[in-house]
Amino acid sequence: MAIAKAERLMNLALCLLGTRRPLSKRELRESVEAYLEAGSDDSFNRMFERDKDDLRELGLVIETVESLDGEIGYLARRDSNRLPPITLDAEEAAALGLAAKVWQQARLAGAASGALQKLRAAGLPEDVDPYEVHGALEPRIPVHEAAFEPLMLACRDRRPVVFDYRKANAAQPETRHVEPWALECWRGHWYLAGFDRDRGAERVFRLSRITGKVRSRGARFTADVPDVVTVRETVASWAGETADRSALIRLRTGAGYPLRAKAAGVRELGDGWDELEIPYGHGLDAWLVEFGPDVVVLEPAELRADVVDRLRAVAKG
């Protein structure tokens, strides 16, 4: 929506909400500056009718009242346009508090804090601290990536984006044109799910691998947004969370703690190495490459070959 139109709609809404009696078209035209510049009566009438319909579409209840002399007036009663009281139980309040933590390192931290304070004033349960979640540990959701905020806004506004992305097995980033759907945090990392225009398919991107700035594009989405976007399930599958096989790797002692946490078994080999049995699924090769010389794949042979190919690609770059 253009700024001029948005300002005009806001001024009209304020006039209709601020009056105690119905206002005629003539009075509204004299009260809203943009209507004074409308030119002819026909131009004003068309503009006013469009604006009135737009405000009603946005949810404003506008009454049309006929006076004794037959003149039509308009007003928006405050009691008809007031939101119902906000009531939250302890679990809902805790969820809001956790969501606000996402912004603790972002530009909207102040706005999030202010919103929670307003919710408390509106009736949050007295025994619930919106910044605490039940339990001995206070969860934190890191938002270190510069790409988080522009991607969050692009998801909200349904705006395509362009960014440079470096895959785990690539030495140089590639430009990706994406229609962003949803952001989700999994295992301490943020991921974006969306439609990759270059590949014509759904893709998931790890925000820490986005290099440079995220640029917005004004065009519309070309693909339908699914009702349910399974970011976490997709990433979990790539990371081997749904694996039905096992891989055997050598891991340097004192390294690779995420791998040790996943291991079904660990055996000390001596000489600074351990042997781990790891659930094996799609994408495990890309994950193992991230540990560099601290990991050696023993079996299966196809996993070892995939890891070697990825390392060679990085070396060539």
Buried (B, 14 or more C-beta within 10 A) or exposed (E): EEEEBEBBBEBBBEBBBEBEEBBEBEBBBEBBEBBEEBEEEEEBEEBBEEBBEBBEEEEBEBEEEEEEEEEEBBBBBEEEBEEEEEEBEEEBBBBBBBEBBBBBEEEBBEEBBEBBEEBBEEEBBEEBBBBEBEEEEEEEBBBEBBBBBBBBBBBEEEBBBBBBBBBBBBEEBEEBBBBBBBBBBBEEBBBBBBBBBEEEEBBBBBBEBBEEEBBBBEEEBEBEBEEEBBBBBBBBBBBBBEBEEBBBBBBBEEBBEEBBEBBEEEEEEEEEBBBBBBBBBEBBBBBBBBBEEBBBBEEBEEBBEBBEEBBEBBEEE
